[in-house]
């Protein structure tokens, strides 16, 4: 869910690699954008495939093995990318494909319940991305140390809350804020969407800092991976929010 990979420690590691062993091209904004777009395409292809299989059969059990494969593969490739950024040009595309398997199944199941919800969720996710980019470039949102700590603290809190809720669900204990379609559940969901959106500002700042510091070119893949992590989280939260709102009609 949250994006823990785009931080100053990652840039420090990149600086060390560049100083010790790297003599190639440097990271650029254009290169990062191109790699992000490529990862999104890699995600969309398997997502469409799993979606089609679910629509054809109408049976969730038909796509569950693919979703499980994607979940496990996403965890492995995601953690590998986070801890070994130099492998990002290989592991980031693999992560995108795995996430596509998961998102395709989840999206198809939501669409089966609420017609048109996926198009709405994708549109809102792209709209939030565009809005955050405009606000960041215009200087309305400034990524200061205080801002960074507040967003990362809130993100960590949400991650812990989700983890605890998953553990409790094994004991048939449901937390109302997470599962309820009532007003408080919707307010909580809106808060999480807001934090996910603010993480995009941290991603943009990471890219900008990397370019200014002359980070190695492989960091384009690493930064694109980080943006993809945030966008996947944002999309899932928007999808959940829309489903809650539509279930109340």
Secondary structure, DSSP 8 states (H G I E B T S, - for coil): ----SSSHHHHHHHHHHHHHT--S-B--HHHHHHHHHHHHHHHHHHHHHHHHHHHHH--HHHHHHHHHHHHHHHHHHHHHHHH-GGGHHHHHHHHHHHHHHHHHHHHHHHHHHSTTHHHHHHHHHHHHHHHHHHHHHTTSS---HHHHHHHHHHHHHHHHHHHHHHHHHTTT---HHHH--SHHHHHHHHHHHHHHHHHHHHHHHHHHHHHHTT-BTTHHHHHHHHHHHHHHHHHHHHHHHHHHHHHT-
